[in-house]
């Protein structure tokens, strides 16, 4: 799993597995789910992260980091 944050867009992407995006679905206006061809969730995009939850980025901890 890989989590990235773009401060300019205030968007976070949580990649659950490396695969090609086949289609997406909007969970709500600020949450987009990416699916592969097998209809498995491979990623989640969260928009307006700081606006929706200003303390969210402070709550993340990095544990058991392994080299890529």
PDB file of N, CA, C and O in Angstrom:
ATOM      1  N   UNK A   1       0.848  -1.166   0.000  1.00  0.00           N
ATOM      2  CA  UNK A   1       0.000   0.000   0.000  1.00  0.00           C
ATOM      3  C   UNK A   1       0.901   1.237   0.000  1.00  0.00           C
ATOM      4  O   UNK A   1       1.945   1.279   0.651  1.00  0.00           O
ATOM      5  N   UNK A   2       0.453   2.241  -0.756  1.00  0.00           N
ATOM      6  CA  UNK A   2       1.197   3.486  -0.844  1.00  0.00           C
ATOM      7  C   UNK A   2       0.209   4.636  -0.679  1.00  0.00           C
ATOM      8  O   UNK A   2      -0.861   4.634  -1.288  1.00  0.00           O
ATOM      9  N   UNK A   3       0.570   5.619   0.145  1.00  0.00           N
ATOM     10  CA  UNK A   3      -0.278   6.783   0.359  1.00  0.00           C
ATOM     11  C   UNK A   3       0.498   8.016  -0.084  1.00  0.00           C
ATOM     12  O   UNK A   3       1.638   8.228   0.330  1.00  0.00           O
ATOM     13  N   UNK A   4      -0.131   8.825  -0.929  1.00  0.00           N
ATOM     14  CA  UNK A   4       0.500  10.066  -1.360  1.00  0.00           C
ATOM     15  C   UNK A   4      -0.472  11.219  -1.141  1.00  0.00           C
ATOM     16  O   UNK A   4      -1.691  11.052  -1.190  1.00  0.00           O
ATOM     17  N   UNK A   5       0.107  12.398  -0.897  1.00  0.00           N
ATOM     18  CA  UNK A   5      -0.698  13.594  -0.663  1.00  0.00           C
ATOM     19  C   UNK A   5      -0.157  14.727  -1.513  1.00  0.00           C
ATOM     20  O   UNK A   5       1.048  14.977  -1.531  1.00  0.00           O
ATOM     21  N   UNK A   6      -1.037  15.405  -2.211  1.00  0.00           N
ATOM     22  CA  UNK A   6      -0.677  16.560  -3.033  1.00  0.00           C
ATOM     23  C   UNK A   6      -1.232  17.801  -2.344  1.00  0.00           C
ATOM     24  O   UNK A   6      -2.438  18.044  -2.396  1.00  0.00           O
ATOM     25  N   UNK A   7      -0.368  18.598  -1.695  1.00  0.00           N
ATOM     26  CA  UNK A   7      -0.862  19.765  -0.952  1.00  0.00           C
ATOM     27  C   UNK A   7      -1.470  20.836  -1.857  1.00  0.00           C
ATOM     28  O   UNK A   7      -2.369  21.559  -1.427  1.00  0.00           O
ATOM     29  N   UNK A   8      -1.001  20.952  -3.093  1.00  0.00           N
ATOM     30  CA  UNK A   8      -1.569  21.951  -4.001  1.00  0.00           C
ATOM     31  C   UNK A   8      -3.015  21.629  -4.351  1.00  0.00           C
ATOM     32  O   UNK A   8      -3.848  22.530  -4.451  1.00  0.00           O
ATOM     33  N   UNK A   9      -3.313  20.353  -4.535  1.00  0.00           N
ATOM     34  CA  UNK A   9      -4.675  19.925  -4.867  1.00  0.00           C
ATOM     35  C   UNK A   9      -5.477  19.566  -3.618  1.00  0.00           C
ATOM     36  O   UNK A   9      -6.690  19.369  -3.694  1.00  0.00           O
ATOM     37  N   UNK A  10      -4.798  19.480  -2.461  1.00  0.00           N
ATOM     38  CA  UNK A  10      -5.407  19.016  -1.214  1.00  0.00           C
ATOM     39  C   UNK A  10      -6.103  17.672  -1.442  1.00  0.00           C
ATOM     40  O   UNK A  10      -7.256  17.467  -1.061  1.00  0.00           O
ATOM     41  N   UNK A  11      -5.348  16.759  -2.084  1.00  0.00           N
ATOM     42  CA  UNK A  11      -5.883  15.443  -2.434  1.00  0.00           C
ATOM     43  C   UNK A  11      -4.938  14.344  -1.953  1.00  0.00           C
ATOM     44  O   UNK A  11      -3.716  14.476  -2.029  1.00  0.00           O
ATOM     45  N   UNK A  12      -5.521  13.269  -1.462  1.00  0.00           N
ATOM     46  CA  UNK A  12      -4.754  12.117  -1.008  1.00  0.00           C
ATOM     47  C   UNK A  12      -5.146  10.910  -1.866  1.00  0.00           C
ATOM     48  O   UNK A  12      -6.320  10.701  -2.175  1.00  0.00           O
ATOM     49  N   UNK A  13      -4.131  10.121  -2.241  1.00  0.00           N
ATOM     50  CA  UNK A  13      -4.414   8.892  -2.965  1.00  0.00           C
ATOM     51  C   UNK A  13      -3.862   7.723  -2.173  1.00  0.00           C
ATOM     52  O   UNK A  13      -2.692   7.713  -1.792  1.00  0.00           O
ATOM     53  N   UNK A  14      -4.711   6.743  -1.930  1.00  0.00           N
ATOM     54  CA  UNK A  14      -4.313   5.536  -1.218  1.00  0.00           C
ATOM     55  C   UNK A  14      -4.322   4.401  -2.240  1.00  0.00           C
ATOM     56  O   UNK A  14      -5.377   3.946  -2.682  1.00  0.00           O
ATOM     57  N   UNK A  15      -3.115   3.957  -2.601  1.00  0.00           N
ATOM     58  CA  UNK A  15      -2.981   2.864  -3.567  1.00  0.00           C
ATOM     59  C   UNK A  15      -2.930   1.558  -2.795  1.00  0.00           C
ATOM     60  O   UNK A  15      -1.998   1.318  -2.028  1.00  0.00           O
ATOM     61  N   UNK A  16      -3.919   0.726  -2.997  1.00  0.00           N
ATOM     62  CA  UNK A  16      -4.012  -0.540  -2.273  1.00  0.00           C
ATOM     63  C   UNK A  16      -3.225  -1.645  -2.961  1.00  0.00           C
ATOM     64  O   UNK A  16      -2.692  -2.541  -2.305  1.00  0.00           O
ATOM     65  N   UNK A  17      -3.154  -1.576  -4.296  1.00  0.00           N
ATOM     66  CA  UNK A  17      -2.366  -2.539  -5.067  1.00  0.00           C
ATOM     67  C   UNK A  17      -2.009  -1.906  -6.398  1.00  0.00           C
ATOM     68  O   UNK A  17      -2.756  -1.085  -6.931  1.00  0.00           O
ATOM     69  N   UNK A  18      -0.854  -2.298  -6.929  1.00  0.00           N
ATOM     70  CA  UNK A  18      -0.426  -1.798  -8.236  1.00  0.00           C
ATOM     71  C   UNK A  18      -1.162  -2.551  -9.324  1.00  0.00           C
ATOM     72  O   UNK A  18      -1.029  -3.769  -9.444  1.00  0.00           O
ATOM     73  N   UNK A  19      -1.936  -1.833 -10.113  1.00  0.00           N
ATOM     74  CA  UNK A  19      -2.673  -2.420 -11.215  1.00  0.00           C
ATOM     75  C   UNK A  19      -3.183  -1.283 -12.085  1.00  0.00           C
ATOM     76  O   UNK A  19      -3.139  -0.120 -11.684  1.00  0.00           O
ATOM     77  N   UNK A  20      -3.657  -1.609 -13.253  1.00  0.00           N
ATOM     78  CA  UNK A  20      -4.187  -0.607 -14.161  1.00  0.00           C
ATOM     79  C   UNK A  20      -5.642  -0.314 -13.802  1.00  0.00           C
ATOM     80  O   UNK A  20      -6.433  -1.226 -13.561  1.00  0.00           O
ATOM     81  N   UNK A  21      -5.979   0.976 -13.770  1.00  0.00           N
ATOM     82  CA  UNK A  21      -7.353   1.380 -13.478  1.00  0.00           C
ATOM     83  C   UNK A  21      -8.218   1.077 -14.691  1.00  0.00           C
ATOM     84  O   UNK A  21      -7.935   1.527 -15.802  1.00  0.00           O
ATOM     85  N   UNK A  22      -9.271   0.308 -14.463  1.00  0.00           N
ATOM     86  CA  UNK A  22     -10.222  -0.016 -15.523  1.00  0.00           C
ATOM     87  C   UNK A  22     -11.412   0.936 -15.494  1.00  0.00           C
ATOM     88  O   UNK A  22     -11.876   1.405 -16.533  1.00  0.00           O
ATOM     89  N   UNK A  23     -11.898   1.214 -14.278  1.00  0.00           N
ATOM     90  CA  UNK A  23     -13.009   2.141 -14.141  1.00  0.00           C
ATOM     91  C   UNK A  23     -13.020   2.730 -12.734  1.00  0.00           C
ATOM     92  O   UNK A  23     -12.380   2.207 -11.822  1.00  0.00           O
ATOM     93  N   UNK A  24     -13.755   3.821 -12.578  1.00  0.00           N
ATOM     94  CA  UNK A  24     -13.847   4.504 -11.289  1.00  0.00           C
ATOM     95  C   UNK A  24     -15.316   4.710 -10.935  1.00  0.00           C
ATOM     96  O   UNK A  24     -16.194   4.725 -11.797  1.00  0.00           O
ATOM     97  N   UNK A  25     -15.547   4.868  -9.635  1.00  0.00           N
ATOM     98  CA  UNK A  25     -16.891   5.191  -9.144  1.00  0.00           C
ATOM     99  C   UNK A  25     -16.763   6.254  -8.072  1.00  0.00           C
ATOM    100  O   UNK A  25     -15.848   6.222  -7.250  1.00  0.00           O
ATOM    101  N   UNK A  26     -17.686   7.191  -8.091  1.00  0.00           N
ATOM    102  CA  UNK A  26     -17.721   8.214  -7.051  1.00  0.00           C
ATOM    103  C   UNK A  26     -18.508   7.681  -5.866  1.00  0.00           C
ATOM    104  O   UNK A  26     -19.685   7.341  -5.985  1.00  0.00           O
ATOM    105  N   UNK A  27     -17.839   7.614  -4.724  1.00  0.00           N
ATOM    106  CA  UNK A  27     -18.527   7.222  -3.498  1.00  0.00           C
ATOM    107  C   UNK A  27     -19.374   8.394  -3.015  1.00  0.00           C
ATOM    108  O   UNK A  27     -20.523   8.228  -2.607  1.00  0.00           O
ATOM    109  N   UNK A  28     -18.776   9.584  -3.071  1.00  0.00           N
ATOM    110  CA  UNK A  28     -19.470  10.843  -2.847  1.00  0.00           C
ATOM    111  C   UNK A  28     -18.712  11.890  -3.656  1.00  0.00           C
ATOM    112  O   UNK A  28     -17.790  11.538  -4.392  1.00  0.00           O
ATOM    113  N   UNK A  29     -19.069  13.146  -3.543  1.00  0.00           N
ATOM    114  CA  UNK A  29     -18.445  14.165  -4.398  1.00  0.00           C
ATOM    115  C   UNK A  29     -16.959  14.365  -4.133  1.00  0.00           C
ATOM    116  O   UNK A  29     -16.271  14.983  -4.946  1.00  0.00           O
ATOM    117  N   UNK A  30     -16.450  13.858  -3.014  1.00  0.00           N
ATOM    118  CA  UNK A  30     -15.042  14.040  -2.654  1.00  0.00           C
ATOM    119  C   UNK A  30     -14.263  12.738  -2.489  1.00  0.00           C
ATOM    120  O   UNK A  30     -13.119  12.759  -2.034  1.00  0.00           O
ATOM    121  N   UNK A  31     -14.862  11.618  -2.849  1.00  0.00           N
ATOM    122  CA  UNK A  31     -14.211  10.315  -2.693  1.00  0.00           C
ATOM    123  C   UNK A  31     -14.424   9.494  -3.956  1.00  0.00           C
ATOM    124  O   UNK A  31     -15.557   9.237  -4.364  1.00  0.00           O
ATOM    125  N   UNK A  32     -13.313   9.087  -4.569  1.00  0.00           N
ATOM    126  CA  UNK A  32     -13.366   8.344  -5.824  1.00  0.00           C
ATOM    127  C   UNK A  32     -12.652   7.014  -5.640  1.00  0.00           C
ATOM    128  O   UNK A  32     -11.529   6.969  -5.137  1.00  0.00           O
ATOM    129  N   UNK A  33     -13.304   5.934  -6.048  1.00  0.00           N
ATOM    130  CA  UNK A  33     -12.755   4.586  -5.910  1.00  0.00           C
ATOM    131  C   UNK A  33     -12.310   4.091  -7.284  1.00  0.00           C
ATOM    132  O   UNK A  33     -13.070   4.163  -8.251  1.00  0.00           O
ATOM    133  N   UNK A  34     -11.077   3.586  -7.368  1.00  0.00           N
ATOM    134  CA  UNK A  34     -10.549   3.013  -8.610  1.00  0.00           C
ATOM    135  C   UNK A  34     -10.632   1.491  -8.551  1.00  0.00           C
ATOM    136  O   UNK A  34     -10.334   0.877  -7.526  1.00  0.00           O
ATOM    137  N   UNK A  35     -11.046   0.890  -9.678  1.00  0.00           N
ATOM    138  CA  UNK A  35     -11.180  -0.565  -9.789  1.00  0.00           C
ATOM    139  C   UNK A  35     -10.353  -1.084 -10.960  1.00  0.00           C
ATOM    140  O   UNK A  35     -10.134  -0.372 -11.940  1.00  0.00           O
ATOM    141  N   UNK A  36      -9.899  -2.324 -10.849  1.00  0.00           N
ATOM    142  CA  UNK A  36      -9.212  -2.966 -11.968  1.00  0.00           C
ATOM    143  C   UNK A  36     -10.229  -3.752 -12.800  1.00  0.00           C
ATOM    144  O   UNK A  36     -11.432  -3.685 -12.549  1.00  0.00           O
ATOM    145  N   UNK A  37      -9.732  -4.496 -13.791  1.00  0.00           N
ATOM    146  CA  UNK A  37     -10.627  -5.256 -14.671  1.00  0.00           C
ATOM    147  C   UNK A  37     -11.383  -6.363 -13.943  1.00  0.00           C
ATOM    148  O   UNK A  37     -12.440  -6.800 -14.399  1.00  0.00           O
ATOM    149  N   UNK A  38     -10.840  -6.818 -12.807  1.00  0.00           N
ATOM    150  CA  UNK A  38     -11.513  -7.865 -12.017  1.00  0.00           C
ATOM    151  C   UNK A  38     -12.526  -7.278 -11.035  1.00  0.00           C
ATOM    152  O   UNK A  38     -13.096  -7.992 -10.211  1.00  0.00           O
ATOM    153  N   UNK A  39     -12.740  -5.957 -11.138  1.00  0.00           N
ATOM    154  CA  UNK A  39     -13.659  -5.228 -10.270  1.00  0.00           C
ATOM    155  C   UNK A  39     -13.181  -5.199  -8.812  1.00  0.00           C
ATOM    156  O   UNK A  39     -13.988  -5.108  -7.887  1.00  0.00           O
ATOM    157  N   UNK A  40     -11.855  -5.278  -8.620  1.00  0.00           N
ATOM    158  CA  UNK A  40     -11.261  -5.176  -7.289  1.00  0.00           C
ATOM    159  C   UNK A  40     -10.868  -3.723  -7.038  1.00  0.00           C
ATOM    160  O   UNK A  40     -10.401  -3.039  -7.949  1.00  0.00           O
ATOM    161  N   UNK A  41     -11.052  -3.257  -5.818  1.00  0.00           N
ATOM    162  CA  UNK A  41     -10.635  -1.908  -5.460  1.00  0.00           C
ATOM    163  C   UNK A  41      -9.112  -1.865  -5.442  1.00  0.00           C
ATOM    164  O   UNK A  41      -8.469  -2.658  -4.755  1.00  0.00           O
ATOM    165  N   UNK A  42      -8.542  -0.933  -6.202  1.00  0.00           N
ATOM    166  CA  UNK A  42      -7.079  -0.805  -6.225  1.00  0.00           C
ATOM    167  C   UNK A  42      -6.604   0.529  -5.663  1.00  0.00           C
ATOM    168  O   UNK A  42      -5.418   0.698  -5.377  1.00  0.00           O
ATOM    169  N   UNK A  43      -7.531   1.482  -5.503  1.00  0.00           N
ATOM    170  CA  UNK A  43      -7.134   2.770  -4.961  1.00  0.00           C
ATOM    171  C   UNK A  43      -8.329   3.627  -4.581  1.00  0.00           C
ATOM    172  O   UNK A  43      -9.448   3.429  -5.053  1.00  0.00           O
ATOM    173  N   UNK A  44      -8.042   4.600  -3.699  1.00  0.00           N
ATOM    174  CA  UNK A  44      -9.066   5.530  -3.234  1.00  0.00           C
ATOM    175  C   UNK A  44      -8.471   6.931  -3.275  1.00  0.00           C
ATOM    176  O   UNK A  44      -7.382   7.171  -2.755  1.00  0.00           O
ATOM    177  N   UNK A  45      -9.196   7.850  -3.897  1.00  0.00           N
ATOM    178  CA  UNK A  45      -8.769   9.251  -3.923  1.00  0.00           C
ATOM    179  C   UNK A  45      -9.698  10.060  -3.035  1.00  0.00           C
ATOM    180  O   UNK A  45     -10.920   9.996  -3.164  1.00  0.00           O
ATOM    181  N   UNK A  46      -9.090  10.827  -2.127  1.00  0.00           N
ATOM    182  CA  UNK A  46      -9.837  11.692  -1.221  1.00  0.00           C
ATOM    183  C   UNK A  46      -9.531  13.133  -1.584  1.00  0.00           C
ATOM    184  O   UNK A  46      -8.367  13.535  -1.599  1.00  0.00           O
ATOM    185  N   UNK A  47     -10.552  13.905  -1.874  1.00  0.00           N
ATOM    186  CA  UNK A  47     -10.394  15.304  -2.245  1.00  0.00           C
ATOM    187  C   UNK A  47     -10.733  16.207  -1.057  1.00  0.00           C
ATOM    188  O   UNK A  47     -11.511  15.829  -0.180  1.00  0.00           O
ATOM    189  N   UNK A  48     -10.144  17.397  -1.039  1.00  0.00           N
ATOM    190  CA  UNK A  48     -10.367  18.388   0.026  1.00  0.00           C
ATOM    191  C   UNK A  48     -10.085  17.797   1.400  1.00  0.00           C
ATOM    192  O   UNK A  48     -10.889  17.923   2.323  1.00  0.00           O
ATOM    193  N   UNK A  49      -8.934  17.152   1.519  1.00  0.00           N
ATOM    194  CA  UNK A  49      -8.565  16.440   2.745  1.00  0.00           C
ATOM    195  C   UNK A  49      -8.489  17.384   3.939  1.00  0.00           C
ATOM    196  O   UNK A  49      -9.134  17.138   4.958  1.00  0.00           O
ATOM    197  N   UNK A  50      -7.718  18.454   3.831  1.00  0.00           N
ATOM    198  CA  UNK A  50      -7.577  19.381   4.961  1.00  0.00           C
ATOM    199  C   UNK A  50      -8.884  20.100   5.265  1.00  0.00           C
ATOM    200  O   UNK A  50      -9.198  20.379   6.422  1.00  0.00           O
ATOM    201  N   UNK A  51      -9.636  20.393   4.222  1.00  0.00           N
ATOM    202  CA  UNK A  51     -10.908  21.087   4.413  1.00  0.00           C
ATOM    203  C   UNK A  51     -11.897  20.200   5.169  1.00  0.00           C
ATOM    204  O   UNK A  51     -12.623  20.679   6.040  1.00  0.00           O
ATOM    205  N   UNK A  52     -11.926  18.921   4.838  1.00  0.00           N
ATOM    206  CA  UNK A  52     -12.862  17.992   5.483  1.00  0.00           C
ATOM    207  C   UNK A  52     -12.415  17.580   6.877  1.00  0.00           C
ATOM    208  O   UNK A  52     -13.242  17.405   7.772  1.00  0.00           O
ATOM    209  N   UNK A  53     -11.099  17.423   7.064  1.00  0.00           N
ATOM    210  CA  UNK A  53     -10.570  16.978   8.350  1.00  0.00           C
ATOM    211  C   UNK A  53      -9.177  17.567   8.538  1.00  0.00           C
ATOM    212  O   UNK A  53      -8.186  16.931   8.177  1.00  0.00           O
ATOM    213  N   UNK A  54      -9.085  18.771   9.098  1.00  0.00           N
ATOM    214  CA  UNK A  54      -7.802  19.467   9.214  1.00  0.00           C
ATOM    215  C   UNK A  54      -6.707  18.690   9.964  1.00  0.00           C
ATOM    216  O   UNK A  54      -5.522  18.901   9.704  1.00  0.00           O
ATOM    217  N   UNK A  55      -7.082  17.807  10.877  1.00  0.00           N
ATOM    218  CA  UNK A  55      -6.094  17.078  11.674  1.00  0.00           C
ATOM    219  C   UNK A  55      -5.716  15.716  11.101  1.00  0.00           C
ATOM    220  O   UNK A  55      -4.869  15.027  11.669  1.00  0.00           O
ATOM    221  N   UNK A  56      -6.320  15.319   9.998  1.00  0.00           N
ATOM    222  CA  UNK A  56      -6.099  13.978   9.459  1.00  0.00           C
ATOM    223  C   UNK A  56      -4.630  13.702   9.168  1.00  0.00           C
ATOM    224  O   UNK A  56      -4.121  12.642   9.533  1.00  0.00           O
ATOM    225  N   UNK A  57      -3.940  14.634   8.517  1.00  0.00           N
ATOM    226  CA  UNK A  57      -2.542  14.399   8.145  1.00  0.00           C
ATOM    227  C   UNK A  57      -1.636  14.302   9.364  1.00  0.00           C
ATOM    228  O   UNK A  57      -0.575  13.683   9.289  1.00  0.00           O
ATOM    229  N   UNK A  58      -2.026  14.891  10.472  1.00  0.00           N
ATOM    230  CA  UNK A  58      -1.229  14.822  11.698  1.00  0.00           C
ATOM    231  C   UNK A  58      -1.352  13.454  12.368  1.00  0.00           C
ATOM    232  O   UNK A  58      -0.502  13.082  13.177  1.00  0.00           O
ATOM    233  N   UNK A  59      -2.398  12.707  12.036  1.00  0.00           N
ATOM    234  CA  UNK A  59      -2.671  11.429  12.690  1.00  0.00           C
ATOM    235  C   UNK A  59      -1.931  10.251  12.070  1.00  0.00           C
ATOM    236  O   UNK A  59      -1.888   9.169  12.655  1.00  0.00           O
ATOM    237  N   UNK A  60      -1.352  10.450  10.898  1.00  0.00           N
ATOM    238  CA  UNK A  60      -0.662   9.341  10.242  1.00  0.00           C
ATOM    239  C   UNK A  60       0.664   9.056  10.927  1.00  0.00           C
ATOM    240  O   UNK A  60       1.416   9.975  11.252  1.00  0.00           O
ATOM    241  N   UNK A  61       0.943   7.787  11.144  1.00  0.00           N
ATOM    242  CA  UNK A  61       2.211   7.335  11.685  1.00  0.00           C
ATOM    243  C   UNK A  61       2.818   6.370  10.688  1.00  0.00           C
ATOM    244  O   UNK A  61       2.111   5.614  10.022  1.00  0.00           O
ATOM    245  N   UNK A  62       4.128   6.406  10.594  1.00  0.00           N
ATOM    246  CA  UNK A  62       4.819   5.463   9.717  1.00  0.00           C
ATOM    247  C   UNK A  62       5.437   4.404  10.600  1.00  0.00           C
ATOM    248  O   UNK A  62       6.267   4.699  11.460  1.00  0.00           O
ATOM    249  N   UNK A  63       5.020   3.151  10.376  1.00  0.00           N
ATOM    250  CA  UNK A  63       5.548   2.041  11.154  1.00  0.00           C
ATOM    251  C   UNK A  63       5.946   0.913  10.210  1.00  0.00           C
ATOM    252  O   UNK A  63       5.343   0.741   9.151  1.00  0.00           O
ATOM    253  N   UNK A  64       6.945   0.160  10.591  1.00  0.00           N
ATOM    254  CA  UNK A  64       7.384  -1.001   9.828  1.00  0.00           C
ATOM    255  C   UNK A  64       7.626  -0.677   8.348  1.00  0.00           C
ATOM    256  O   UNK A  64       7.186  -1.397   7.453  1.00  0.00           O
ATOM    257  N   UNK A  65       8.326   0.409   8.129  1.00  0.00           N
ATOM    258  CA  UNK A  65       8.623   0.833   6.774  1.00  0.00           C
ATOM    259  C   UNK A  65       9.616  -0.125   6.138  1.00  0.00           C
ATOM    260  O   UNK A  65      10.680  -0.390   6.697  1.00  0.00           O
ATOM    261  N   UNK A  66       9.266  -0.640   4.974  1.00  0.00           N
ATOM    262  CA  UNK A  66      10.152  -1.544   4.249  1.00  0.00           C
ATOM    263  C   UNK A  66      10.549  -0.895   2.933  1.00  0.00           C
ATOM    264  O   UNK A  66       9.759  -0.156   2.347  1.00  0.00           O
ATOM    265  N   UNK A  67      11.750  -1.158   2.464  1.00  0.00           N
ATOM    266  CA  UNK A  67      12.186  -0.556   1.210  1.00  0.00           C
ATOM    267  C   UNK A  67      11.354  -1.062   0.038  1.00  0.00           C
ATOM    268  O   UNK A  67      10.922  -2.215   0.004  1.00  0.00           O
ATOM    269  N   UNK A  68      11.143  -0.169  -0.916  1.00  0.00           N
ATOM    270  CA  UNK A  68      10.355  -0.537  -2.104  1.00  0.00           C
ATOM    271  C   UNK A  68      11.201  -1.339  -3.074  1.00  0.00           C
ATOM    272  O   UNK A  68      10.715  -1.740  -4.132  1.00  0.00           O
TER     273      UNK A  68
END
